[in-house]
């Protein structure tokens, strides 16, 4: 229970926790960042870890000189690429069997189904788009592997998505994070980065379900 409480607090106050970690442990922060992004993108049972908000905060910390932007981006890009490759390999190994799995403590069948529908609708570009969507960015590589998407094609989209995702949000944090209004309302911005993509996904799932019922 304490671990869950800590994770929840870390997600909502990632700026404060990350800054404290940098001040106390210095360069080890890059190892922590690699671990968080790799686990979120590479382990299908950990979709709740911070993603967009983490990248924005990293950019902001780089902007005030607490971290190096080139090193942070390189580490995060590597973690994002390797995480998706790992997730894809897991999905490819288990194959069609995953479509028969049910909800459990370690597997969210509903989230998997939404990711699968999204993948079926948009194809390979889903790998890029899903980077900006909580839960989907964890499940889409898994779905691509389970659907036996060509590895070379997947890797191309994977690299492109990682570059756009990490560089786009980190650079935004680098330039915007030092603005007084942004610093004052960073907690609200983190909430928005968590809730808005989630609401978009829920609306899309509801709309798709409604369309299917009408048909």
N, C-alpha and C positions, 0 to 999 in steps of 0.2 A: 504493500500500500504506500509506503514511504517513497519507493522508487517511482511509482505512478505520479504521486504528488510532485516530486522533484521534476520529472519529465514535463508535466503540465506547466509548472512554473518556469522551466527553462524555455519552453516554446513561447510562452507569453512575454517573457522578459529576457529574451536571448541577448539583447544589447548589453544589459547589465552583467549577465553571467559571462559573456564572452570577453567583455572588457576586464572583468576581475581575473579571468583566466590568463589573459595576456599579461597583466601586471604581475601576476604571481609566478607564471611559468614560462613567459617569453616565447621562444621559438617553438615550444611544444604545442602551441596553438594550431600550427599548421597540421600536425599529426591529428589533433582533435577534429579539425575541419574535414580532413580526408576521411576519417572514420565515420563522421556523421553523414556526409553526403554519400559515401560508398554504401553504408548500411541502408540508408533511405531508398536509394535507387537500385541496390543490388539484392536486398533481402525482402521478399514479397510480403513478409509478415510485419514489416516495420514502416508502414506508409505514413505514420503520424509524426515523424520527426520533422523539424523545421526545414524548409527549403528556400522559397523566395525571400522570406524575412531574414533568414540567416545570411544569404548572399548580400542583401541590402545593408545589413549591419556590418558585415565584413568590409564592404566598400566604404561605409562611413568611418570605420575605425582606421582604414588605410588613409582616408582623407585627412585625419587629424594626426597622422604620423605614428600610430601605434602598431601598424602592420605595413608590410610591403605589398602594394597592389599587384605587381608582376608575379611575385612568388605565390600570393594567395590565389590569384586567378589560375596559375599553372597547376597548383595543387588541387583546386576545386574542379577544374576541367578534367584532370586525370582521374579524380575520384568519380565524377559523373560518367565518364566514358567506361571505365572499368566496372562500375556498378551496374550499368545497363547491360554490358556484355555478360556479366555474371548472371544477372536476372534472366536474360535471353537464353543462356545455356541451361539454366534450371528448367525453364519452361519447355525448351526443346527436348530435354531429357525425359521429362514426365509426359510430354505429348498430350494426346487426346484424353488421357485419363483425368486431367484437371477439370474438364467440362462436367464430370460426374461428381466432383467434390461438393460437399455441403458446407454451410457456415460452421465454424468452430472457433475456438479461442485464438487460433493461429492463422485462420484463413477466412477472409471476408468474401463470400461467394457473390453477394450483391455488387460489391465494388469490382470484382473480376468480370461479372457480366456487363457492367457499364463500360469497362475498358474494352471488352471484346466487341461490343456494339459500336463503340467509337472507332475502333480499329477497322471493323468491317466497312464502315461508312467512308472513312477518309484514307485508308490504306497506309502507305509508307510514311506520308507526311505526319501521321499521327505521332510518330516517334519524336518529331520536333515539337509539335503543338503540346503534347502531353507534359513536356518539361515545365510548363507554366501552370500546370493544374495539379493541386494536391491529390493524392491517392492515385490518380491516373498515371502520373509519372512513375509510380512504383509498379503498377499492374500492367501497363502497356508493353514494356519489354518482355515480361513474362508471357503475355498473350501472343506477342510476335513469335516467340520461341515455340510456344505450344501450337501455333498455326503453321509452323515450319517455314517461316519467312526466310528467304535466302540470306545467309550470314553476311555476305559482302554488301548486299543492299541495306541490310539492317545496320551494319557498321558505318556506312556512309551517312545515313540519317542520324545515327547515334552521335557521331562526331560533330555534325552540323548543329544538331540540337544542343549539345553540351556547350559549344562555343557561343551560340546566340544566348543561351540561358545564363551562363556564368558571366560572360563579358557584359551583356546588356544590363543585368541587375546590379552587378558589382560596380560598374562604372556609374550607374545612376546613383547608387549609394555614395560613391566617392565624391560626386559633384553636388548632390542634394543633401547629404547627411549633415553637412556643417551649417546649413541654413537654420537660423534660430527657430522659425516656425516648425520645421521638420523635427528638430531636436526636441522641442517642447511637446510635440504630438506624436513622437515615435511609437509609443505604445498603441495609439489608435491606428497608426499606419500598419503596424504589425497585425493587429486584429483584421484590418481591411484586406491585407495580403493573404490572410488565412481564410476569411469568410467569403469574400467576393468570388474567387474562383470556385469555391465549394458550392455556392448558391447557383452559379452558372451551370455546373455539372448536374446538380439536382434538377434544375429547370429543364435541361436538355434531356435527362432521363425521363422526367415526367411527360415532356412533350412527345418523346419517341414512344413511350408506353401508350399515351392517349391516341397517337396516330395508328399504332398497331391494333388497338381495340376497335377503332373506327373502321379499319380495313377488314 
